[in-house]
Amino acid sequence: MNSLPTESPQSKKSLPSTSMLAAFDAAARTGSFTAAAKDLALTQGAISRQVNALELQISVNLFHRHKQNISLTEAGKTYAKEVNSALSHIRSATLNLMTNPDGGILNIAILPTFGSRWLMPRLADFLAKHPRITINTVCKLSQFDFSHEDIHCAIHFGKADWSQANCTFLMAEESVPVCSPKLFEQAELAKVDNVCARLINLPLLHIATRPNAWQHWFDEHKVDSTIKEQPKKKTLQDMHFEQFSIATNAAVAGLGVALLPKFLVESELQRSELQVICNKPQRTDNGYYLVTPNDKLNYAPMVAFTRWLSQVIKSEKPSILNK
């Protein structure tokens, strides 16, 4: 008969008990053994003993002790951040399991406009098929470190260059110039032979995440936007926005011409709040990706979401590209 493997003394030393860690975390957060005792409903002596045992086990002084006062050492400050994060994850995982034992939590970082305009209208289908999975979302405009965030995946626009993560291509982005019908009429764009060149003289709406979009669009359609001699009769000035949604609202309000993906402004086009000035899209090497950190690839809710999203994209791809 084979004997069960046992932990080495070194392994045990590097894994303190949760009671030690909880006492240390409370003391680090409150700055007092007395306050920590109140926080954990223990005695001050119990907190002190747990912290002393922890320091003895790891052979590191975590607190400076000055009579009745304590303060974290530099090593203690670093350790406190890591322990607090680890305990928070344990509490969250326990609560999730208790409230949803057969499902799971899926935390998704989304691009604001893509999330509200494209993902949210379709998410009911996923939840109907996976009623025990709880979806939480947070908005992120740029790359971040998954190891520092409680996030399982992200919808990312750019290239498949996210470190230590798997990038699944979802769709390309083709943007076209749009404006309100009122601005289209005021600018007499229907009577202009070279509409592309005419846009130089109109107020342009720029988006922070696509800072060079208009310049690339003009270059692609052979319009020299750097000609200084050409008079610009703008009654409104160019404007800059951080999000597509705000730029869309500005375009609807007649504040200028925006370069937007058609599939993100489908509702405004259908309601005739916006109209396409010319069907000459801007093509880019970037695209939308589902980004999953390598250590979350086999997480059951993540597997279900990836499979569902791929199916939705596959079924809608022709209509997305033709919109």
DRENLODREN-267168 format. One record per atom (N, C-alpha, C): residue in three letters; x, y, z. Coordinates in pm, whole numbers, padded with zeros to 5 digits, always signed. Layout:
N
ALAXYZ ...
This chain:
323
MET+00085-00120+00000 MET+00000+00000+00000 MET+00088+00124+00000 ASN+00054+00217-00089 ASN+00129+00342-00095 ASN+00081+00439+00012 SER+00173+00506+00075 SER+00136+00603+00176 SER+00104+00736+00109 LEU+00013+00814+00171 LEU-00024+00944+00117 LEU+00091+01041+00131 PRO+00111+01131+00032 PRO+00217+01229+00043 PRO+00191+01326+00158 THR+00293+01365+00225 THR+00280+01459+00336 THR+00352+01589+00302 GLU+00305+01696+00364 GLU+00367+01826+00342 GLU+00503+01831+00411 SER+00597+01894+00346 SER+00728+01912+00406 SER+00720+02020+00512 PRO+00811+02020+00611 PRO+00812+02126+00712 PRO+00821+02264+00649 GLN+00897+02276+00540 GLN+00912+02406+00475 GLN+00781+02452+00414 SER+00705+02355+00358 SER+00576+02387+00299 SER+00479+02438+00404 LYS+00478+02372+00521 LYS+00389+02414+00629 LYS+00428+02553+00680 LYS+00557+02579+00685 LYS+00604+02708+00734 LYS+00558+02823+00645 SER+00551+02796+00513 SER+00514+02903+00419 SER+00363+02917+00402 LEU+00285+02838+00477 LEU+00139+02847+00467 LEU+00079+02863+00607 PRO+00076+02985+00658 PRO+00021+03009+00792 PRO-00128+02978+00796 SER-00180+02958+00915 SER-00322+02930+00931 SER-00405+03055+00901 THR-00529+03035+00864 THR-00616+03149+00833 THR-00644+03232+00958 SER-00643+03170+01075 SER-00665+03248+01198 SER-00551+03345+01222 MET-00426+03301+01194 MET-00312+03391+01205 MET-00324+03506+01105 LEU-00356+03471+00981 LEU-00364+03572+00875 LEU-00478+03670+00899 ALA-00592+03618+00948 ALA-00706+03706+00976 ALA-00673+03804+01088 ALA-00603+03757+01192 ALA-00563+03844+01302 ALA-00465+03951+01255 PHE-00367+03909+01175 PHE-00271+04004+01122 PHE-00339+04106+01031 ASP-00429+04060+00944 ASP-00499+04150+00852 ASP-00580+04254+00929 ALA-00652+04210+01032 ALA-00733+04302+01111 ALA-00645+04404+01184 ALA-00534+04359+01240 ALA-00443+04449+01310 ALA-00379+04549+01213 ALA-00345+04502+01094 ALA-00284+04589+00993 ALA-00384+04694+00945 ARG-00509+04654+00929 ARG-00612+04747+00881 ARG-00649+04851+00985 THR-00659+04808+01112 THR-00706+04898+01217 THR-00592+04970+01288 GLY-00470+04916+01278 GLY-00356+04978+01345 GLY-00355+04957+01495 SER-00429+04855+01540 SER-00439+04832+01685 SER-00483+04689+01711 PHE-00420+04623+01809 PHE-00463+04489+01849 PHE-00600+04494+01914 THR-00626+04603+01988 THR-00756+04617+02054 THR-00868+04631+01952 ALA-00846+04718+01852 ALA-00947+04737+01747 ALA-00964+04610+01664 ALA-00854+04541+01639 ALA-00861+04415+01564 ALA-00942+04312+01640 ALA-00923+04308+01772 ALA-00999+04213+01856 ALA-01148+04241+01847 LYS-01184+04370+01850 LYS-01325+04408+01837 LYS-01379+04370+01700 ASP-01297+04389+01597 ASP-01338+04358+01460 ASP-01366+04209+01442 LEU-01288+04125+01507 LEU-01302+03980+01490 LEU-01375+03913+01606 ALA-01424+03993+01700 ALA-01495+03940+01817 ALA-01407+03843+01895 LEU-01282+03882+01916 LEU-01187+03805+01996 LEU-01132+03895+02106 THR-01048+03838+02191 THR-00982+03920+02292 THR-00855+03980+02236 GLN-00810+04089+02299 GLN-00687+04152+02254 GLN-00569+04056+02269 GLY-00571+03975+02373 GLY-00466+03877+02394 GLY-00461+03772+02285 ALA-00580+03731+02235 ALA-00586+03630+02129 ALA-00526+03685+02000 ILE-00555+03811+01969 ILE-00497+03873+01849 ILE-00346+03880+01861 SER-00298+03923+01977 SER-00154+03935+01999 SER-00085+03801+01985 ARG-00144+03696+02040 ARG-00084+03562+02030 ARG-00080+03512+01886 GLN-00186+03537+01811 GLN-00191+03492+01671 GLN-00084+03564+01588 VAL-00070+03694+01609 VAL+00029+03771+01535 VAL+00171+03728+01574 ASN+00193+03708+01703 ASN+00325+03662+01748 ASN+00358+03526+01687 ALA+00259+03438+01681 ALA+00281+03305+01624 ALA+00313+03314+01475 LEU+00246+03407+01407 LEU+00272+03427+01265 LEU+00415+03476+01242 GLU+00455+03576+01320 GLU+00591+03629+01306 GLU+00696+03521+01336 LEU+00668+03438+01435 LEU+00760+03331+01469 LEU+00768+03228+01357 GLN+00653+03196+01296 GLN+00649+03095+01190 GLN+00725+03140+01066 ILE+00710+03268+01028 ILE+00774+03314+00904 ILE+00909+03383+00930 SER+00944+03397+01059 SER+01073+03456+01098 SER+01091+03598+01046 VAL+00983+03676+01052 VAL+00987+03816+01007 VAL+00906+03901+01106 ASN+00961+04015+01147 ASN+00887+04109+01231 ASN+00792+04189+01143 LEU+00665+04180+01174 LEU+00564+04249+01093 LEU+00521+04383+01153 PHE+00538+04399+01282 PHE+00499+04523+01350 PHE+00613+04578+01435 HIS+00618+04711+01443 HIS+00696+04779+01546 HIS+00603+04793+01666 ARG+00652+04761+01785 ARG+00569+04771+01905 ARG+00625+04880+01996 HIS+00540+04977+02029 HIS+00579+05088+02115 HIS+00476+05097+02228 LYS+00503+05031+02339 LYS+00411+05026+02452 LYS+00275+04976+02405 GLN+00174+05065+02402 GLN+00039+05024+02362 GLN+00013+05043+02213 ASN+00112+05095+02139 ASN+00091+05126+01998 ASN+00168+05028+01908 ILE+00117+05008+01792 ILE+00185+04923+01693 ILE+00187+04997+01559 SER+00285+04965+01477 SER+00292+05017+01340 SER+00360+04913+01254 LEU+00319+04904+01130 LEU+00374+04803+01040 LEU+00518+04834+01002 THR+00598+04730+00996 THR+00732+04743+00940 THR+00719+04753+00788 GLU+00827+04783+00718 GLU+00820+04788+00573 GLU+00780+04653+00516 ALA+00837+04546+00573 ALA+00799+04410+00529 ALA+00652+04383+00560 GLY+00608+04434+00677 GLY+00469+04415+00716 GLY+00372+04485+00622 LYS+00409+04605+00575 LYS+00323+04678+00482 LYS+00303+04601+00353 THR+00413+04548+00300 THR+00404+04470+00176 THR+00320+04344+00196 TYR+00346+04275+00306 TYR+00276+04149+00335 TYR+00127+04176+00359 ALA+00096+04289+00425 ALA-00043+04321+00457 ALA-00127+04336+00330 LYS-00072+04400+00227 LYS-00145+04417+00101 LYS-00177+04282+00038 GLU-00078+04193+00036 GLU-00098+04062-00026 GLU-00196+03977+00053 VAL-00184+03980+00187 VAL-00273+03900+00272 VAL-00417+03950+00261 ASN-00435+04083+00262 ASN-00569+04139+00250 ASN-00635+04098+00119 SER-00556+04103+00010 SER-00609+04063-00121 SER-00647+03916-00122 ALA-00561+03832-00065 ALA-00587+03688-00063 ALA-00711+03655+00019 LEU-00724+03718+00135 LEU-00842+03693+00219 LEU-00969+03743+00152 SER-00960+03854+00080 SER-01077+03905+00007 SER-01122+03807-00099 HIS-01026+03747-00169 HIS-01060+03646-00270 HIS-01125+03525-00207 ILE-01073+03483-00091 ILE-01130+03366-00022 ILE-01273+03396+00023 ARG-01294+03515+00080 ARG-01430+03552+00124 ARG-01525+03556+00005 SER-01480+03616-00105 SER-01564+03626-00224 SER-01597+03489-00280 ALA-01495+03403-00288 ALA-01518+03268-00341 ALA-01614+03190-00253 THR-01601+03205-00123 THR-01689+03134-00029 THR-01832+03183-00042 LEU-01850+03315-00047 LEU-01983+03371-00061 LEU-02048+03328-00192 ASN-01969+03330-00299 ASN-02022+03289-00429 ASN-02066+03143-00427 LEU-01987+03059-00363 LEU-02021+02917-00356 LEU-02145+02894-00271 MET-02156+02969-00161 MET-02271+02954-00073 MET-02401+02998-00140 THR-02394+03108-00215 THR-02515+03163-00277 THR-02547+03100-00412 ASN-02447+03040-00476 ASN-02468+02984-00609 ASN-02382+02859-00627 PRO-02414+02751-00553 PRO-02327+02634-00553 PRO-02314+02563-00687 ASP-02413+02575-00774 ASP-02408+02505-00903 ASP-02371+02596-01019 GLY-02340+02722-00992 GLY-02308+02814-01100 GLY-02172+02877-01081 GLY-02170+03008-01082 GLY-02044+03077-01064 GLY-02057+03223-01100 ILE-01954+03298-01067 ILE-01947+03440-01097 ILE-01857+03461-01217 LEU-01898+03550-01306 LEU-01815+03585-01421 LEU-01803+03736-01426 ASN-01682+03784-01396 ASN-01655+03928-01396 ASN-01590+03966-01529 ILE-01655+04055-01604 ILE-01611+04089-01739 ILE-01577+04238-01747 ALA-01460+04268-01800 ALA-01423+04407-01829 ALA-01469+04437-01971 ILE-01548+04542-01987 ILE-01604+04573-02118 ILE-01567+04714-02160 LEU-01567+04736-02290 LEU-01558+04871-02345 LEU-01696+04932-02332 PRO-01708+05054-02280 PRO-01841+05110-02247 PRO-01944+05102-02358 THR-01911+05153-02476 THR-02011+05157-02583 THR-02035+05018-02641 PHE-01929+04940-02661 PHE-01947+04804-02710 PHE-02034+04725-02612 GLY-02008+04745-02483 GLY-02086+04673-02383 GLY-02232+04711-02384 SER-02260+04842-02388 SER-02399+04888-02380 SER-02474+04869-02511 ARG-02406+04888-02624 ARG-02473+04884-02754 ARG-02479+04744-02815 TRP-02374+04663-02792 TRP-02371+04532-02858 TRP-02391+04416-02761 LEU-02313+04414-02652 LEU-02317+04298-02563 LEU-02447+04290-02483 MET-02487+04400-02419 MET-02602+04395-02329 MET-02731+04349-02396 PRO-02763+04395-02518 PRO-02886+04346-02581 PRO-02886+04195-02608 ARG-02768+04133-02611 ARG-02758+03990-02640 ARG-02737+03906-02515 LEU-02706+03971-02403 LEU-02667+03898-02283 LEU-02781+03819-02222 ALA-02904+03862-02245 ALA-03019+03790-02191 ALA-03022+03646-02242 ASP-02978+03627-02366 ASP-02975+03493-02424 ASP-02878+03403-02347 PHE-02760+03459-02314 PHE-02662+03380-02237 PHE-02716+03345-02099 LEU-02778+03442-02031 LEU-02828+03418-01896 LEU-02945+03319-01897 ALA-03024+03320-02005 ALA-03133+03223-02016 ALA-03079+03081-02031 LYS-02967+03070-02101 LYS-02905+02938-02121 LYS-02820+02895-02002 HIS-02775+02992-01923 HIS-02690+02962-01806 HIS-02742+03040-01686 PRO-02860+03004-01636 PRO-02924+03083-01529 PRO-02848+03084-01397 ARG-02757+02991-01377 ARG-02685+02986-01250 ARG-02554+03064-01253 ILE-02524+03125-01366 ILE-02402+03206-01375 ILE-02440+03353-01356 THR-02371+03418-01266 THR-02394+03561-01239 THR-02289+03644-01312 ILE-02335+03740-01390 ILE-02245+03827-01466 ILE-02228+03961-01395 ASN-02103+04002-01377 ASN-02072+04137-01328 ASN-01983+04204-01432 THR-02002+04333-01454 THR-01921+04404-01554 THR-01856+04527-01493 VAL-01741+04561-01549 VAL-01670+04683-01513 VAL-01614+04741-01642 CYS-01614+04873-01654 CYS-01565+04936-01777 CYS-01414+04957-01772 LYS-01347+04917-01878 LYS-01202+04937-01891 LYS-01175+04982-02034 LEU-01100+05092-02047 LEU-01071+05147-02180 LEU-00936+05100-02234 SER-00850+05047-02147 SER-00717+05007-02192 SER-00675+04879-02121 GLN-00560+04826-02162 GLN-00511+04702-02103 GLN-00479+04722-01955 PHE-00490+04613-01879 PHE-00461+04617-01736 PHE-00400+04482-01697 ASP-00354+04473-01575 ASP-00290+04350-01525 ASP-00396+04263-01459 PHE-00428+04150-01520 PHE-00530+04060-01465 PHE-00493+04012-01325 SER-00364+04000-01297 SER-00322+03949-01166 SER-00355+04046-01053 HIS-00384+04171-01086 HIS-00418+04271-00986 HIS-00567+04303-00983 GLU-00645+04233-01063 GLU-00788+04261-01072 GLU-00867+04130-01057 ASP-00985+04140-00997 ASP-01073+04024-00985 ASP-01163+04018-01108 ILE-01100+03996-01223 ILE-01169+03996-01352 ILE-01132+03868-01428 HIS-01232+03804-01486 HIS-01210+03677-01555 HIS-01179+03693-01703 CYS-01226+03801-01765 CYS-01200+03822-01907 CYS-01227+03968-01942 ALA-01187+04006-02063 ALA-01207+04144-02107 ALA-01242+04147-02255 ILE-01327+04240-02293 ILE-01350+04270-02434 ILE-01254+04382-02469 HIS-01163+04356-02561 HIS-01050+04446-02589 HIS-01052+04485-02736 PHE-01022+04613-02763 PHE-01004+04657-02901 PHE-00857+04688-02922 GLY-00801+04630-03026 GLY-00659+04650-03054 GLY-00603+04530-03126 LYS-00489+04486-03080 LYS-00424+04368-03139 LYS-00417+04256-03035 ALA-00386+04138-03083 ALA-00378+04021-02993 ALA-00242+04019-02925 ASP-00219+04120-02841 ASP-00087+04136-02781 ASP-00092+04146-02629 TRP-00194+04085-02569 TRP-00209+04093-02424 TRP-00121+03987-02358 SER-00036+04029-02267 SER+00060+03937-02203 SER-00010+03835-02115 GLN+00037+03711-02120 GLN-00011+03600-02037 GLN-00162+03582-02045 ALA-00213+03596-02166 ALA-00357+03581-02187 ALA-00384+03528-02327 ASN-00500+03466-02341 ASN-00543+03414-02471 ASN-00638+03515-02535 CYS-00611+03554-02659 CYS-00692+03652-02731 CYS-00771+03583-02842 THR-00903+03583-02829 THR-00992+03524-02930 THR-01052+03635-03015 PHE-01025+03633-03145 PHE-01076+03737-03234 PHE-01228+03729-03244 LEU-01293+03843-03230 LEU-01438+03850-03239 LEU-01483+03912-03371 MET-01438+04034-03398 MET-01481+04102-03520 MET-01389+04219-03550 ALA-01391+04259-03677 ALA-01315+04377-03718 ALA-01401+04501-03694 GLU-01341+04617-03715 GLU-01416+04742-03701 GLU-01400+04824-03828 GLU-01514+04861-03889 GLU-01515+04948-04005 GLU-01602+05069-03972 SER-01539+05185-03967 SER-01610+05306-03928 SER-01640+05394-04048 VAL-01754+05461-04043 VAL-01795+05550-04152 VAL-01830+05687-04093 PRO-01816+05795-04172 PRO-01853+05927-04122 PRO-02004+05944-04117 VAL-02053+05989-04003 VAL-02196+06010-03985 VAL-02220+06147-03923 CYS-02338+06201-03946 CYS-02377+06328-03885 CYS-02528+06331-03875 SER-02580+06435-03814 SER-02725+06450-03803 SER-02781+06493-03939 PRO-02906+06458-03968 PRO-02968+06503-04094 PRO-02967+06655-04107 LYS-02980+06726-03995 LYS-02981+06873-04000 LYS-02846+06927-04046 LEU-02737+06872-03991 LEU-02604+06917-04033 LEU-02577+06877-04178 PHE-02624+06759-04217 PHE-02607+06713-04355 PHE-02671+06813-04452 GLU-02790+06862-04415 GLU-02862+06957-04500 GLU-02795+07094-04497 GLN-02757+07141-04378 GLN-02694+07272-04366 GLN-02562+07280-04444 ALA-02487+07169-04442 ALA-02359+07167-04512 ALA-02375+07139-04662 GLU-02500+07114-04704 GLU-02531+07088-04845 GLU-02443+06975-04901 LEU-02428+06871-04821 LEU-02339+06761-04861 LEU-02393+06684-04980 ALA-02524+06686-04997 ALA-02583+06614-05111 ALA-02545+06678-05244 LYS-02504+06806-05243 LYS-02471+06878-05366 LYS-02321+06880-05396 VAL-02241+06824-05305 VAL-02095+06832-05318 VAL-02044+06714-05400 ASP-01953+06741-05492 ASP-01895+06635-05574 ASP-01797+06549-05491 ASN-01704+06615-05421 ASN-01605+06543-05341 ASN-01642+06557-05194 VAL-01727+06466-05148 VAL-01775+06474-05010 VAL-01662+06455-04910 CYS-01569+06365-04942 CYS-01457+06338-04852 CYS-01379+06465-04822 ALA-01348+06541-04926 ALA-01273+06665-04908 ALA-01356+06770-04835 ARG-01486+06768-04857 ARG-01573+06867-04794 ARG-01571+06854-04642 LEU-01545+06735-04591 LEU-01550+06713-04446 LEU-01443+06791-04372 ILE-01335+06830-04443 ILE-01229+06908-04379 ILE-01286+07037-04322 ASN-01386+07091-04389 ASN-01442+07219-04349 ASN-01554+07208-04246 LEU-01580+07086-04200 LEU-01685+07065-04100 LEU-01622+07033-03965 PRO-01692+07059-03857 PRO-01639+07024-03725 PRO-01631+06871-03711 LEU-01514+06823-03674 LEU-01492+06679-03661 LEU-01493+06639-03514 LEU-01556+06528-03486 LEU-01564+06476-03349 LEU-01462+06363-03334 HIS-01368+06381-03243 HIS-01259+06286-03223 HIS-01283+06203-03097 ILE-01232+06080-03096 ILE-01247+05990-02982 ILE-01109+05954-02929 ALA-01094+05962-02797 ALA-00963+05947-02734 ALA-00896+05814-02767 THR-00975+05707-02776 THR-00916+05576-02804 THR-00883+05556-02951 ARG-00924+05650-03036 ARG-00890+05645-03179 ARG-00835+05782-03220 PRO-00726+05828-03160 PRO-00679+05966-03178 PRO-00643+06002-03322 ASN-00603+05903-03402 ASN-00560+05931-03539 ASN-00660+05882-03644 ALA-00780+05851-03599 ALA-00879+05791-03689 ALA-00911+05880-03808 TRP-00938+06009-03782 TRP-00973+06098-03892 TRP-00856+06116-03989 GLN-00736+06132-03937 GLN-00620+06149-04025 GLN-00602+06028-04114 HIS-00619+05908-04057 HIS-00606+05785-04136 HIS-00716+05777-04241 TRP-00836+05821-04204 TRP-00948+05815-04299 TRP-00921+05909-04417 PHE-00876+06031-04388 PHE-00843+06125-04495 PHE-00730+06070-04584 ASP-00629+06011-04521 ASP-00517+05955-04598 ASP-00565+05841-04688 GLU-00651+05756-04633 GLU-00700+05640-04708 GLU-00780+05683-04830 HIS-00848+05798-04819 HIS-00931+05845-04929 HIS-00867+05962-05004 LYS-00732+05972-04985 LYS-00650+06065-05064 LYS-00697+06210-05051 VAL-00725+06249-04928 VAL-00761+06387-04898 VAL-00648+06449-04817 ASP-00592+06559-04866 ASP-00484+06626-04794 ASP-00543+06718-04689 SER-00543+06670-04565 SER-00603+06747-04456 SER-00505+06846-04395 THR-00384+06854-04450 THR-00282+06944-04392 THR-00269+07074-04468 ILE-00348+07091-04573 ILE-00339+07214-04653 ILE-00386+07333-04570 LYS-00293+07424-04540 LYS-00326+07538-04454 LYS-00392+07651-04531 GLU-00367+07656-04665 GLU-00421+07766-04743 GLU-00572+07754-04760 GLN-00620+07630-04749 GLN-00763+07610-04772 GLN-00842+07670-04656 PRO-00927+07767-04682 PRO-01002+07829-04571 PRO-01100+07731-04510 LYS-01107+07735-04379 LYS-01201+07648-04308 LYS-01313+07735-04251 LYS-01430+07718-04305 LYS-01543+07800-04264 LYS-01625+07724-04159 LYS-01561+07698-04048 LYS-01629+07622-03945 LYS-01703+07715-03850 THR-01832+07689-03833 THR-01907+07764-03733 THR-01890+07699-03597 LEU-01851+07571-03597 LEU-01822+07498-03474 LEU-01681+07442-03483 GLN-01615+07427-03368 GLN-01480+07374-03366 GLN-01481+07222-03344 ASP-01368+07160-03378 ASP-01354+07017-03351 ASP-01367+06992-03202 MET-01416+06874-03167 MET-01433+06837-03026 MET-01373+06699-03003 HIS-01332+06674-02879 HIS-01269+06547-02843 HIS-01349+06482-02729 PHE-01367+06351-02739 PHE-01445+06278-02640 PHE-01370+06151-02598 GLU-01399+06105-02477 GLU-01333+05984-02427 GLU-01406+05857-02471 GLN-01537+05868-02497 GLN-01615+05749-02527 GLN-01697+05766-02655 PHE-01720+05653-02723 PHE-01803+05652-02843 PHE-01943+05705-02813 SER-01998+05666-02697 SER-02137+05701-02667 SER-02157+05851-02661 ILE-02060+05923-02602 ILE-02074+06068-02592 ILE-02054+06132-02729 ALA-01959+06080-02807 ALA-01938+06131-02943 ALA-02063+06107-03027 THR-02128+05994-03007 THR-02252+05964-03079 THR-02360+06065-03045 ASN-02375+06094-02915 ASN-02475+06193-02873 ASN-02444+06331-02930 ALA-02316+06364-02937 ALA-02276+06494-02993 ALA-02311+06501-03142 ALA-02290+06391-03213 ALA-02323+06388-03355 ALA-02474+06401-03375 VAL-02551+06331-03292 VAL-02697+06340-03300 VAL-02742+06484-03275 ALA-02673+06553-03186 ALA-02708+06692-03152 ALA-02663+06792-03259 GLY-02596+06742-03364 GLY-02555+06830-03473 GLY-02427+06906-03446 LEU-02344+06856-03352 LEU-02222+06927-03317 LEU-02105+06897-03409 GLY-02121+06801-03498 GLY-02013+06772-03590 GLY-02029+06636-03655 VAL-01922+06596-03726 VAL-01919+06468-03797 VAL-01835+06370-03717 ALA-01888+06252-03693 ALA-01817+06149-03617 ALA-01784+06031-03706 LEU-01671+05969-03679 LEU-01629+05849-03751 LEU-01658+05731-03660 LEU-01768+05659-03689 LEU-01818+05558-03595 LEU-01844+05424-03664 PRO-01825+05313-03590 PRO-01862+05181-03644 PRO-02013+05175-03662 LYS-02058+05132-03779 LYS-02201+05130-03806 LYS-02278+05040-03711 PHE-02216+04928-03670 PHE-02291+04835-03586 PHE-02312+04890-03444 LEU-02236+04996-03407 LEU-02254+05056-03275 LEU-02356+05171-03277 VAL-02394+05218-03395 VAL-02493+05326-03404 VAL-02614+05282-03487 GLU-02639+05153-03486 GLU-02749+05098-03564 GLU-02883+05161-03525 SER-02905+05180-03395 SER-03033+05236-03349 SER-03052+05378-03399 GLU-02947+05461-03390 GLU-02956+05599-03435 GLU-02979+05607-03585 LEU-02919+05516-03661 LEU-02940+05514-03806 LEU-03084+05474-03840 GLN-03135+05376-03767 GLN-03272+05330-03793 GLN-03374+05438-03758 ARG-03344+05518-03654 ARG-03437+05624-03613 ARG-03413+05753-03690 SER-03320+05751-03785 SER-03285+05867-03867 SER-03233+05983-03783 GLU-03174+05952-03669 GLU-03108+06055-03588 GLU-02969+06084-03643 LEU-02913+05984-03712 LEU-02785+05999-03781 LEU-02800+05945-03922 GLN-02714+05992-04010 GLN-02711+05933-04143 GLN-02566+05923-04190 VAL-02541+05821-04272 VAL-02407+05800-04324 VAL-02382+05902-04434 ILE-02274+05976-04421 ILE-02242+06079-04520 ILE-02193+06017-04649 CYS-02103+05922-04637 CYS-02056+05848-04754 CYS-02013+05710-04705 ASN-02048+05610-04780 ASN-02021+05472-04739 ASN-01878+05433-04778 LYS-01783+05506-04720 LYS-01642+05478-04743 LYS-01580+05450-04606 PRO-01579+05324-04566 PRO-01536+05291-04430 PRO-01385+05304-04410 GLN-01351+05324-04285 GLN-01210+05320-04247 GLN-01177+05179-04200 ARG-01080+05120-04263 ARG-01038+04985-04225 ARG-00913+04993-04140 THR-00901+04904-04046 THR-00790+04905-03954 THR-00740+04764-03929 ASP-00615+04753-03886 ASP-00560+04622-03851 ASP-00604+04577-03713 ASN-00664+04668-03637 ASN-00710+04634-03502 ASN-00845+04563-03510 GLY-00883+04503-03400 GLY-01011+04435-03395 GLY-01058+04417-03252 TYR-01176+04360-03237 TYR-01231+04330-03104 TYR-01192+04187-03067 TYR-01144+04172-02945 TYR-01100+04041-02896 TYR-01162+04011-02760 LEU-01186+03882-02736 LEU-01216+03835-02602 LEU-01084+03791-02541 VAL-01043+03856-02434 VAL-00913+03828-02373 VAL-00935+03755-02241 THR-00873+03638-02228 THR-00887+03556-02108 THR-00749+03524-02052 PRO-00723+03557-01925 PRO-00593+03520-01868 PRO-00576+03369-01871 ASN-00454+03325-01889 ASN-00427+03182-01907 ASN-00478+03097-01791 ASP-00474+03151-01669 ASP-00517+03071-01554 ASP-00669+03066-01538 LYS-00744+03135-01627 LYS-00891+03133-01619 LYS-00954+03060-01738 LEU-00872+03007-01827 LEU-00923+02946-01950 LEU-01017+02828-01922 ASN-00991+02753-01816 ASN-01071+02634-01787 ASN-01177+02657-01679 TYR-01193+02782-01638 TYR-01297+02816-01541 TYR-01433+02798-01607 ALA-01519+02716-01548 ALA-01643+02672-01614 ALA-01728+02788-01668 PRO-01759+02892-01591 PRO-01837+03003-01648 PRO-01766+03071-01765 MET-01634+03074-01760 MET-01556+03134-01869 MET-01567+03049-01995 VAL-01560+02919-01979 VAL-01573+02827-02093 VAL-01711+02845-02158 ALA-01815+02854-02074 ALA-01951+02870-02125 ALA-01967+03003-02199 PHE-01911+03109-02143 PHE-01924+03241-02205 PHE-01848+03247-02337 THR-01729+03190-02341 THR-01649+03190-02464 THR-01722+03115-02575 ARG-01778+02999-02541 ARG-01850+02919-02641 ARG-01973+02995-02692 TRP-02048+03056-02600 TRP-02168+03131-02639 TRP-02131+03250-02727 LEU-02030+03327-02688 LEU-01993+03446-02762 LEU-01946+03409-02903 SER-01872+03302-02916 SER-01826+03257-03047 SER-01944+03220-03137 GLN-02044+03156-03078 GLN-02162+03117-03155 GLN-02240+03239-03202 VAL-02254+03340-03115 VAL-02325+03462-03152 VAL-02252+03535-03265 ILE-02122+03549-03251 ILE-02042+03617-03353 ILE-02053+03544-03486 LYS-02046+03411-03483 LYS-02053+03332-03606 LYS-02188+03348-03674 SER-02296+03351-03595 SER-02430+03362-03654 SER-02458+03501-03708 GLU-02392+03603-03652 GLU-02421+03741-03692 GLU-02315+03801-03783 LYS-02208+03731-03809 LYS-02095+03790-03880 LYS-02134+03854-04013 PRO-02210+03787-04098 PRO-02244+03851-04226 PRO-02319+03984-04206 SER-02414+03986-04111 SER-02491+04110-04090 SER-02405+04218-04028 ILE-02310+04181-03940 ILE-02222+04280-03877 ILE-02138+04348-03984 LEU-02083+04268-04074 LEU-01993+04324-04176 LEU-02068+04409-04277 ASN-02198+04379-04297 ASN-02274+04452-04400 ASN-02350+04572-04344 LYS-02348+04589-04213 LYS-02422+04700-04155 LYS-02351+04830-04182 
